[in-house]
């Protein structure tokens, strides 16, 4: 059975939310997988924002379970390929502790749900209480009867297949894609261009009046458009409002500010993925403005 849509991370959030509430047995299985077997599901919310230590953060799915005398808050982060935001795991723990301090729960668990290939690449220093693979969830649905479970299993299967396509794309597929993208920019946007060069690190997008030390990359494997900032220039940003909606995943030596975009596939014609291309161009426009502003700041 083919899944009728390409799953994005928000789709996965809602998928988990719905199945926790559904009377399908999923909530009981999920509780067992995260180490709270026989706990009773109480309820869940999607995209829950909270401010802790003067920083706002978002929990993809916040669920509550009852186990004996304990109310357990389960904070779920769903990933398909997008990069982590700065200190994302740590902030999940901070929000869990805050929930306890507010008296909403007596314990908490932080859960990372992602493809196994993604989980395998997460450093051990990222101390998620539980890492649950999409493969495990798919197997649970595949082992149950009925059209609903079959569709769920098919949707996850297609999602994982798209992840593998991105990870193991052939050179001809990649080359065809970037050449089509280069032609598209040349014919539609005078301010941006791309020279196909292999692009394993990401599709490098040149922009008008680019100051030294700034580069823009569309990283298809991570569903993000990044502004790379060299020479310590990242520190010139003083107004946090300018970074709303931007992921700061800078390293000690390089500033890296990214805007998440929907997933694209190397093996599909660009003309079939124009919704994603529009997101990419919009991200480039915002990052270009940010780069020019940073460069002009004393």
ABEGO torsion letter per residue (X at the ends): XBBABBBBAAAAAAAAAAAAABBAGAAAAAAAAAGBBGBBBAEBBBGBBBBBGGBBBBBABBBBBBBEABBBBBBBBBBAABBBBBGAAAAAAAAAAAAAAAGABABBBBBBBBBAAAAAABBAABBBABBBBAAAAAAAAAABBEAAAAAAAAAAAAAAAAAAAAAABBAAAAAAAAAAAAAAAAAABAABBBBBAGGAAEBBBBBBGBBBGBBBBBBAAAGBBBBBBBGGAAAABABAAAABGBBBABBAABBBBBBBBBBBBAABBAAAAAAAAAAAAAAAAAAAAAAAAAAABX
